[in-house]
Amino acid sequence: MDPLHDLPAAAKPETLTRLIARLADLRPELRRECFDDPKKHVTLTTEQKILSEGEIVMALWGELYPDLEDPDSYGGGEEEFAKVIPGCGKPV
């Protein structure tokens, strides 16, 4: 058995909450999963569902933003767009 499975059982809920929050702050995909997964196991209030959905969207944005920040490095952006559609990307 994986010892990691035994450790959370011995930890206080506050300790686990801090750990999850710290890890989720570092990794947007983990943050999204932290909001998505509990919905499968617990009943949420309407307010909690709305908050959860909003956080999932923001976490997705956090995952996508680094790729969208510099589209030229991925073959997109103004330079690539101007090649496909002449006259685009040039000052008017």
Secondary structure as UniProt FT lines:
FT   HELIX           3..10
FT   HELIX           13..26
FT   HELIX           28..36
FT   HELIX           37..40
FT   HELIX           46..69
FT   HELIX           71..74
FT   HELIX           77..84
FT   TURN            86..89
//
